[in-house]
Amino acid sequence: MDKLVRQIEIPLAKKIIEKAGLYIVQKKDLERLAEVSADAYEDYPLHNWFSKGKYDKKASKLLMLISLKTMTEDAIIYADSEDLNGFAVWLPFGFTGNKALPFLFSGGFKLILHSGPGIISRLSTYEKYSMNLKKEFTDNYDWYLFNISVKKSEQGKGIASKLLRPMLKFCDDEKMVAYLETHKGSNVGFYNHYGFELKKEECITKTTVTHYSMVRVPFDNNK
């Protein structure tokens, strides 16, 4: 990640998040966030595929915890409040995927012991596929919504909207594209509501998991 992005863009975005009354996540919160994600992603098609077709809550939690640990310096990770009912993870322009060694040393070996070595191959296959699409649609000049999760018991209460709106306004102000992917068709309409346009819908190679690539161009407030 470019040092200037870390020094300028990430602190600037964090100020917007804090101004909106949201909570910037601390390292001590990562374990609880992984729990929130594992709850929210129960029976999520991509996570099921990572675990050879059957949802594995422990594997899902480990995967999110490892990702969060490797992204703490490069990402903006924030929650609705210190209660951590929901959270979002955004990565700034220039992100091209996780690095292998930080992933392994942040818990990757534990994941392999739990799920078997095949999960690394599946993760690698997916990341290469997804990052190629991101580059195709944004040339990696985007704010990337890596994850948004809300506890099942708290869904339908407007938390996802509360998490999305400040960063999308920031993208508008900075004239930056926002990018995300989802693997549930029912999510596409939700993101359409916030200005994301579906760019590609296809099954990930050699899987039955449908990948939806979505791009949001910045809204011009002067028009």
N, C-alpha and C positions, 0 to 999 in steps of 0.2 A: 504494500500500500504506500502510495506517495506520501512523503513526510509532510508536504504542504497540506494535503487533504486532512491528515491527522491534526495538524496544528491549527488549521483555519476552519474547514468545512464542518468537521465533527463537533468542535466546541460551539460553533454558530448554531448548528441544528439542536444541540442539547439545550441551548438557551431558549429556543422556541418551545421545545418540549416542556421545560420547567415553567415557562411563562403560561403555558396552557394548563398548568396545575397537575401535570403528570409526574410520575416518580421515576427518576433515573436509577436504574437497577445497580446494586452493588455486588461485588463478588460473593458476599455472604448469602445472596438471594438465589444464586444459580441453581442450587439443588431444588429449591421449591419451584422455580420456573420449569425445571425439567419435569416435575410432577404435574404441573398444570398442563404442559404440552402432551404428556403421555395420556392424561385424562381426555384432553380435547381431540387427540388423534386416534382414539380407539376405532379400530376397523377402518382406518384411512387406507385407501388402495395402495399408495406408494409404500407406506410402512409395512403393510401386509406382505408386499413383494420382497422388501428387504429381509423379512423373516420367513421367506419361502412359502408365502401364501397364507399364513395364519398370524393374526395379530399377537405380538409378544410385548406386553406392557413394559417389562424390564428392559428389553432391547431398545424400545422406543424412547424410554427415559434416558438410557445411557447415551443414545445417539444425540439427543438434544443437549444433554449436559456436556458432552465432548465438544459439540459445535459451539456452544456458548463460551466454554473455556477458551477455545482457540480464537474466538472473535472479540474478546473483551477490549482489545486495543483498537480494533478496526471498525467495530460496529457501534451503532447507537441502540442500546437495549433499554427499554423503558416499560413501565407497567401503569395500569390505571391508578394505582395507589400502593401504599406499603402493604396493603392486604394481598396484593398480587393475584387478583381475580382474573386478570388477563394481561398479556404483554405482547410487544412487537419488537422485531429485530430488523433494522435497516442497515445496509452496507452501502457506502458511498461509491462514486464512480472509480473505476479502476479495479474493482474486485473481479477476480477470475477463478475463484475456487479456493478451497482449503488446501493447505500444504500437508503432505503426508506425515512428516516427522512430528510437527506439533499435534496433529490428530492422534497419532499413536501414543505419544507421551502424555496426552491429556485424558487418557482413558481408553484409547483404541485397543490396547492389548486386552483390557478387561472385557471389551465388547467381543473380541475374537474368542476369548475363552468361553463366553456365554453362548454365542450364536454360531461359532465355527468360522473358519477362515473364509468361507464363501461369501460372507456378508461384506467383506472388504471389496471383493470383486464386483458385487452388485452396487455398492456405494460408488465405486470408481466409475463404473459404466454409466450410472445415472448422472453423476456430476459432470462427466465429460459431455454427455448428451445435453444436459440443461445449460451448461455454460456456453456451448456452441450456439444454442438458440439465442441466448441473451446477447452474445456478440453479434449474431446475425441481425437482431432487431434494434439494438442500441449502440453497437460498437463499444460496449462497456462504458459508455458515457451516460450513466443512469444512477438513480438511487434505487437500490434493489431491496424489495420487501422480502427478506429471506423467510420470515415466519411471523404469523400472528395467531395467537392461541388464547382462547377464553375457556375457563372451567365450564364443564357441561351444566353445572348447577346455576351458573351465572349468565348463560347464553340467553339472548333475546332481551337483554336489559340495556342495550345501547353501548356496551363496553367496546366492541370492535370499532364502532363509529368514533367513539371518544379517542381511541388510539390512532385511527387513521387520519382524521381531519387536520390536526396541526402539521403533520409531516407533509401532507399533500399541499397545504397552503405554502409551506416552506419551499417545496418543489416549484410551485407557481412563481413565488417571489424570486427564486434563483434561476428561473427558466430552465429547469431540469426535468428530463424524462423520468418517470417512475416505472419500474418493471416488476412483475411478479409471475409466478406460475402456480397453478393449482391442479389437483388431480381428482376433483369432484365437479361434475357438470353443474350441480346445484349451486356452487360457489360463483359461477361465472356471472350470473345476474346481479349478485351482491356487488361484485367489483365493477360491473358496468355502471352501477348507480353512482360510483365515485369517479367515473370518467375513464376507467380502464377499457381498452378495446381488445377484443380477442384477435390475436394475430395468427395463431396456429393451433390446430386441434388434431392430435394424432396419437397413436399408441407408441409408447417407448419401445424401441427395437427389442424383439424377442420377448415381449411381455404383453399382458392384456390391460395394462395400466394406461389410461388416457392422460396425456399431458396437454394442459391448456396454457399457452404463452400469452400474457396480457401486457399491453403497453399503455401508459397514460402520458399524453403530451401535456406540457404545462398550459394552464388556462391563462389567457391574456386578459388581465383585469382592465386594460385600457380600451378594449373593444366594446 
